Amino acid sequence: MIRNKSGKIINVSSIWGVSGASCEVHYSAAKAAVIGLTKALAKEVGPSGIQVNCVAPGVIRTPMNAQFDEQTLKQLADETSLGRLGTPSDVAELILFLASEKANYITGQVIGSDGGFC
C-alpha cells in the first residue's frame, strides 16, 4: 500500500470499545485498543495515501450472541433506538461503503453501526 500510495484498512471494533461494558472489561479494553490502533495508524500512513477507519457494531444477530435467550435479545432490541438488533449485512454495508471511492476523504474515524444503542 505504501509503495502504491493508496489503500484502505478497515478495522472492526465494537460499541463496547467506545463506551465500555460492565462485566465485559477484557472485551471492552481489547476493542478500545483497536480504536487506538485505527486512529494512530491513520495518522502514520495518511501521508502515504492510505486510509484507516474502524467500524464499531452494536448488538448484531450473530453466533456470538446466540447464547442469549429471546427475552434478553428483545431487551437489547428495546435499548436500541431503531428497535431491532443489527444484522451482519448492516455492518457489511458500512464496510463496503468505507472501502468504496465514496469514502475517499474519510480516515481515522470510528463509525458506529449500532442502531442508536443506548
Buried (B, 14 or more C-beta within 10 A) or exposed (E): EEEEEEBBBBBBBBBBBBBBEEEEEEBBEBBBEBBEBBBEBBEEBEEEEBBBBBBBBBBBBEEEEEEBEEEEBEEBBEBBEEEBBBEEEBBEEBBEBBBEEEBEEBBBBBBBBBBEBE
